[in-house]
């Protein structure tokens, strides 16, 4: 049992009616230390995916006893902030201790040859991450997709009126398409003649395609293409011969920019408060995360939730010790916790 024993299936399952569900993964370990290490490791896997692929900054933390998974010893979580100022629990990882092993009599033979109950974990994310992606980045024109997750990273919209023009454009951009695909970049050439270029521009904005190229007869004469990026709406004209390297770098820049924008939003909407009155004012006005002192009791936590509809989203793992007083009761507090209204 030095290594984990895996139980369950974390792969998405599609039911007969087309609904998608993601089951949690459970592991069993010989020691509490191994189980906690697994729990923390999986939290970091989820946090890394959220930040590096979804461009979604998250707070790594642990839930209070009131908010943790029923029957767990500890629930670790990643919390994200959406554009409307509400928090979203983006993923959880639970250290179950031996509670479920004892309830269901799951045992193993330890090194001494004696039967002992396993130490368990349970962790998972769900399709709510799709909602997080939409709510964290999108705007009034539609989706804004991070390049690392976009099914189509680059779309080329040819501007043409005749078969000769589209044939000439196709011939000119084919080497570009081949070169981009050789670098693992997904490209679509939209040759449809049933929709206008303007209609296509709006369609791909709605779908969140990170980079859009427009190429018409005049561009062929000049050896150029118009490049539009979805995140900033910026448009510039570049020589076709230098587009491969430019687009490759542009996709990296867009990924970083989307993340930084979300991070800046979270930082601008995280407020430290010391009084209960200020706490309620922030929730009703600015919203977002509120960092405040709490006396550590379930009674205080429940009262705050009942009166304000805000919950303790987590105790951040990187929270520094800070002597203070609970904003509600005035009792001693050792660190600030993150409150927010949530989905």
N, C-alpha and C positions, 0 to 999 in steps of 0.2 A: 504493500500500500504506500510505498515511498512516492510513487507517481499516482496521479489522479485516476479514479475510475469514473468514466463518463456515462451518465444515464440521461436518456431523453434525446430530443432532436431539436436543434436550433434552426433547421432549414425551413423556409417558408412552405406552407401547405395551402393548396388551392382546393376549396370545397366544390361540391357539385353546382352550387349557385354562383360560383365565380368569386367568392369572397376569399381574401388572402389573410392568413393568420401566421404569426411567428411564435412558436413554442419556446419556452425557456429551456436553458440547458442546466442540468444538475450534475454535480460531481461529488464524489465521496472520497474522503481522505483519512489517513491513519491518525493524524494529529491536528489539533486546533491551529497550530502555526502554519501548516501546509494549506489548510482550508482558507485561512485569512489571506495568505499570500495569493491564492487563486482568486479570491474575491477582489482584492485590490488590483491584481493584474488585469482582470477583465474590465474593471472600471476604466483603467487606463486605455485598454483597447477601444472601448466605446468613445472615450474622450478624444483619442487620437483620430478616430474616423470622423467624428463630428467636426473637429477643427481643421484637419488637413484635407479632407475630401468635401465635406459639406460647407466649409468656410464658416462654421458656426462656433463662436467662442462659447465655452461652457465653464461653469464653476464646479469643481470636484468637491464633493462634500459627503457628510454622513447625516442621516436623518435623526431626528429626535425620537425618543421612545414612542411618542404619540403617532408619529408619521411613518415609522418603519414598518416593513412587511410583517404581517401577523405571524408570530412563531419564530421570527428571526432574532438572532442575537444582535446583529447590526445590519443596517441597510445603507449602502453607499450609493451615491447618485451623481448624475451630471445634470445641472440645471442651466437652462438657456432663457434668454429674455427676448420676447417677440416685440415687433414694432409698435404694438398697441400698449406696451408697458406691462403686459402680463407675463408671468413666468411659465415655463413649460418643463416638466420633468422629462428629460430626453432619454434617460436610460437608468437602470438600476442593477445593482449587484449585491446579493444578500449572503451574509455569513449566517448559516442556519444553526451552528453549533451541533449538538447531538439531539436536538428536540424532535425533529422528524424521524431520525433514526430510531429513537426510543419509541415513538408513536407507532411506527410500522415495523419495528424489530428488524432493522437492517444492521447486521453484524458482520465482523470479519475476525479471522484468527491473527492476533498481533504477534510480535517477535517472540514473545514468551509462550506462544501457543495457546493463549487464552482468548476467549471470545470477548470482543469489545464492540461498542456501537461506533459507527463511522461518524466523522465530522463532515457536515454537508455544506454545499454552496448552491446557489441558484442565481442565474443572471440572464438578462435578455433585453433586447430592444424590440420595438414594434413598428407598425406602419405609421405611428404618430410622427416618426422622423420625417416622413413625407410632408406632413403638415408643418413641421418645424422649418423645413427647407422653404416652403412657400411663404410662411408668415414672417420669417426672418429677413428675407431678401427681396421679395417681389415689390412691384410698384403698380401704379394705376394702368400701365400699359401691359401688364401680365407678369409672367415668370421672369426671374433673373437667376439663371442656373450657373453654379460654379463649373468651370470647364472640366474639372476632373469627374463630374457626374453627368455632364450633358451628353445625351445620346448623339446629338449632332453638334459638333464643336464649331464648325465653319459651314456656312451656307453660301453658295454662289448664285446670285440672281442675275441672269443675263437679260439685257434690255435689247429687244429686237422686234422687228416688224415682219421680216421676210425669212424664208427658209435659208437663204444664202447668208444672212446675218447670223442666225443661230449656229449655222454650221461653222462659220469663221470663228465665232466666240468659243464654241466647243473645242475646236482644234487648238486655239490659243491657250485655253485654261487647262487642257488635259494634262500637260506636263506638271503644272502646279498641283493638280489634284493627286497625281501619282506621287509626287515628291512629299506632299503632306501626309498622305496615307502611309508612306514608307517610314515616317516618323511616329506612326501610331495615332495620328490626328484624324478624327472622323470628319468627312467632307460630304456635302450633298450639293449637286448641281440641279437646280430646279428649272427644268426646261418646259414646264407647262405653258401652253399658249391659251389656256382657258381663264387665266387670271392676270391682271395687270401687275407690273413691277411694284407699284405702290401697295396693292393688296397683299402681295407676298411679303413686302417689308413689314407690314402690320402683323401678318400671320407669324412671322419668325420672331418678332418682338414679343408677341403674346406667348410663344412657346419657350422664350428665354434662351434662344441660341446665342452663345457668347459673341461670335464674330460673324458679320455679314459682309460679303463682297458684292459690289455691283459693277458689271462690265457691259459696256455698250459699244456701238460702232466707233464713237469718238475715242473711247478708251483704247480700242484696238489700234487706232491711228497713232495715239500717243504712247502706247505700251504701258498703260497704267490701269489701276483699278481703284474704286472708292472702297475704303475699309471703314466699317462702322462697328463700334464695340457696344454691346448691350448694356453694360453696367453704367457707363457715363454718358451714353448717347453720342459720344464724340465721333466725328467723321473726318477722315483725311484721305488724300489721294497719294498712292505710292506706286513706284515702278513695279511692274510685274516680275521683273528679274530678281528683285530683292524681297519678294513677299514671303517666301518660305521661312527664312530666318526671322522676319518681322512677326509673322503670325505665331511662330513657335514662342517667341518672347512675349508676345501680346497675351497669349493664353495664360502664361505664368503670372503676368502682371494683373490680369483680370481676377484670377483666383485669389491673389494676395489682396487686391483692392476690395473685393467683396468681403473677405474676412475682416480687414481693417475697418471697414465701414461699420460692420456689425459690432466689432469690439469697441469702437469709438462711441457707438450708440449706447452700449451697455455701461461704459464708464461714465458717460454723461447722465445716465439715468440710474446710477447707484448713489444713494444719498445716506450719509451718516446722520443719525438723529440721537438726541439724548433725552427728549421728553415725549410723553405719550401724545400730547396735543400736536406737537410738530409731526410725529409719526402719522397721525390721522390726516393732517393737512397734506402731507406728501402723497399719501395713498389716494386721496380724493382729487388732487391737482396734478402733480407731476407723474405719479405712478412709478413703475420700475422696481428695482431692488432697494430695500431699505435695510441698512446695517445698524442694528441696535442691540443694546444690552438686554439680557433676559436672565431671570433668576434661576432657571433650570428646572422649574416645577411644571408639572402637567396642568395644574390648576391655572396658572398664569397664562400658559400657552393657549388653553381652551377659552379662557375669557377674552383674550386678544382676538382669537379667531371668531368668536361669537359676536363681538362688538364691531369688528372691522372687516370681516371676511378675508383677512390676510392670514397666511400660515407661515410657519418657519420652513422655508424651502430646504435649507440645510445648514449645518455647521461647517463652514469651509475648511477643507483639510489644511490649507495654508494660512488659516486665521492665526494671527499672533496673539499671545497672551496680552490682555489689557484689563487692568483693574477698573471697574466701573460699577454703576448702580442700575438695576433693572428699571427700564423706562416706566413701567407700570407700578411696581411695588416698592421700588427703592432699595430692595435687598441687594447684597453684593453679587457681582457678576465677574467672571474671569475672562470673558471674551465676547465679542459681538457675533451675532448670528444674522443670517439673511432672511428677511421677511419679504413677502410679495403676495399680491392676489394672483391666482393661477387658474389655468384651465382645469 
